Amino acid sequence: MSDDDEIQQVRAAQQGDPDALAALVTRHQQAVRACLAARLDDPHEAEDLAQEVFVTAWRKLGAFDPERPL
């Protein structure tokens, strides 16, 4: 997915498109999980926190500027 595609996905997700949100999560979940796993000793805690990251991102997506990197 290019940066332009991501901008379009963010805009679509902001308008309530669940497939767009799923595509964004799929694109970023591995990096988020890896970052958290590297910083936390407990892999289950890292997974739980990764889920919280995406729930928070979903809740605040309406305020996100799609022109900025996600």
WOJO-V498403 format. One record per helix or strand. SS is the DSSP state (alpha for helix, beta for strand). FROM is the first residue (numbers start at 1). TO is the last residue. If there is no record, write none. Layout:
# WOJO-V498403
ss:SS from:FROM to:TO
ss:SS from:FROM to:TO
This chain:
# WOJO-V498403
ss:alpha from:3 to:14
ss:alpha from:18 to:39
ss:alpha from:43 to:63
